[in-house]
Amino acid sequence: MTSRWLTFLVLVSSTALASRYALVVGENRGLHDEELLRFAQTDAHKVEQALLDVGGFMSDQIVSVEGADAARLRAALNELRSRMGEGPHERLIIYVSSHAADGSLHLDGTAFPMQELVDFLKAAPVEVGVLVIDACQSGRVTKLKGVKASGAPKLEATRLEGRVLISASGADEYAQESDALQGSYFTHYFVTGLRGAADTSGDGVVTLDEVYAWAWARTIEATFSSRGGVQRPAFAVELRGAGQLELSRPRASSSQLTIDVQPPGRWLVVSQATGTLFADVEKPTGALTLAIPPGSYRVQLRVTDGVLERVVTVPVRGAVTVSGGELEQASLVRVARKGGEEARVTFSAGASMTSGLVRGLELQPGAELRVRRDGYFLGPLNQLTASFNYRHGASTTDSFLQNELELRVGLGHRFAFSPGSVAVGLELGPLLVLQHALPNDTSRLSLGGVAALSVEGRLVLAGPVEAFVLGTAGGALVKQLPGITPVPRLSGVLGIAVTF
């Protein structure tokens, strides 16, 4: 009983203290011969947002550096040192996602020794300092001088003063990224843990013990069969005091999703807009609350012969609950296991206006049918498109009619936000041109090609229905009297899209 009261008093006192600071760093570029990371800066943004949403931080308490070399990181440390002054303050959290090797962070062509971060953390005027590094071979930071290393996967913090170092991988291991997660494995589970997935006690508070144990176990499980090998997070800890270190309060978030189902089970929360996996949770017995950004999500429960799914909308302010009773309603659908997660397909129809190919035919009205399929196909390209366009026009100078049939296929990247999305891509395809009612009542048929850059904006109207506007700029190769001629071309489409 005494231990529980001490823990309670520590949690209350840590919440009351507002003097906390954080440095969040993300850099996709390493040394010049290293492959470009895709999600390091995205991971840094996710961590920053989690600290703001559930970590008790204010925006002016966080120094954020997305894209940095060694000089800029040192400048950020100096800025943070200036903000903290002489202290004392309650806590400091430093998070870095980047390339690393041989005890140094690799930042945009420069090297930054990890020991400098350890020294900064050790000298900072704070009661508790936490350093988290998500990088290859970042486990070496736990072996640097300044903090004692520990070999157990559970953090036993007997006091609440000291320093903690957490690395996403061992000293000789790769830190891996995932297309499905749109981020690194460790940071994904670290962030979802802070947002409530690691709250195994169900008290609405996520402690250092809980989030590290959660991220440690889930990262090992997720990378066990990966090509990069098993990734084992590591840590070093030197804490003194009584109680547990509280890192987040998911129930304090303005937007929440509660899974109010008593039996334990494996739950997935997938963004409806992007198809990105937001949370993969092995829920214990009892209800679980996750702090989730506003938006539409597919909440899925794994069952013996497939997956039960329900679509929910998390409001900007408020909570949505998936209860046990709702699992028996017809609003849940069964998704086949084979083939993995279902693909999202969007169909649309719209009216088009396109610049003409020949003199006297400046604009051609038409209609376009378009299909889009979401999913990661090649690197960051997450949308495959196919478009069919019919156009008709009459020349104002030579008195002939022209019909066009155009088919384009393309790849691009779709940026999702609430309540819509923007996509950019490259599209190519054949163009069939028929001119008739020519002099002597003749006709001419020619086959050419088109290539265009496309930009599409979509805005949700209701449910799966969206309004969209599409613009393309490029050129066409067509047969004219001088021969095969390139012609610049602009086109715009306005219409309605439906997602299935």
Helices and strands as residue ranges (DSSP letters): H 2-16, E 20-26, H 40-54, G 59-61, E 62-66, H 70-84, E 89-97, E 99-101, E 104-107, E 110-113, H 114-123, E 126-134, G 138-143, E 161-167, E 177-178, E 183-184, H 185-192, I 193-197, E 206-207, H 208-223, E 234-240, E 246-248, G 250-252, E 255-260, E 265-271, E 277-283, E 288-291, E 295-303, E 306-314, E 318-323, G 325-328, E 333-335, E 344-355, E 363-378, E 381-394, E 401-417, E 420-436, G 439-441, E 444-462, E 465-480, E 483-499
